[in-house]
């Protein structure tokens, strides 16, 4: 049987640091005051919402003429509104340059995907292809909304 040895002063100091770290309260999480509603308000502030409405109406009229006769009217409306909302996020806010609003390379997907959805319908998409058009618009819009802070759409 061995006899316990006394820890060295360095070991004592290390043990004391461990005790302090393990007994002190955890670092509090800093709660953000921004909510998802605040993010959406900033993304579609004033002029952007008006721009989205104008883009949606223009697309709805254009697609009404161009789509295949069998295309569903609600798909055309959904694609028009979704594309209008997505493209409106590229309108610069006051004090923001077009480059900042676009967001560089990060903004390319949010710009191209809704346009691909519109293109799909304009080329006469029917059946499952209409679902692809809606999916492209939804993914492009989601990319702009979910990456707003890091992809060029700072609030106001």
Order of alpha helices (4+ residues) and beta strands (2+ residues): alpha-alpha-alpha-alpha-alpha-alpha-alpha
